[in-house]
Amino acid sequence: MTTFEYDILFFQMKKQKDYNAMRSALNERGGVGWEVITAEAGDYSYTTFLKRESLATKAASE
């Protein structure tokens, strides 16, 4: 059975460069298997929810 692990990232957005930092962080996470499943906008911030297949599940299938 496939299982998942989850992570939550919070980003403050006060300047244009903050979007570049957010993009960089999400690309870094994507490079190791994380996928954004939703993002919520707040007042000058974003909260992103990510998931990836559990490393234990991957090891068992190999």
N, C-alpha and C positions, 0 to 999 in steps of 0.2 A: 504494500500500500504506500502510495506517495504521501509524504508528510512535508510540511513547509515550516519555515521559520520566518519571523516578521521583525521589522525594525521601523522606527519612527525617527525622522529627521526634522528639525525645526530650523527655519531660516529667517533671520531678520532682513527686511528689505527697506533700507533707508537711502541707498544710492544706486545708480545704474550698475556699478561694479559688483554690487551684491548679487545681481542676477548672474553674472559671470561666475561668481563663487558657487552659487547654487548649481548651475549647469555643470561646473567642474566636479563638484561633489557627487552629483547624480551619475555623471559619466563614469567616475571612478567606481562607484558601487555597481553600476551596470556591467562593468568589466569583470566583476567577480560573481556575476550571476543574479544580482538583485534586480527586481523589476518594480517600478512604481505602480501601485494599484489604485491610488487616489491621492489627490492633493487638495488641501483646504486653504483658502485664502483668508487671512485675518487682516486686521489693521496693520499694514506695513510688515506683514510676515506671511510665510507659507509653512504649513505642516504637511509633510509627505509621509505616506505609509507605503512600505516596501515589503516584498516577500521574495523568497527564493526556495528552491527545493532543499530540503534538509540535507546536510552533508552525510548524515547517517543513512538516509535513503539512497543517495548516490553510491555510497560505498557498498551497500548491500546488493545493488543491482550490477555491480562490476564483477 
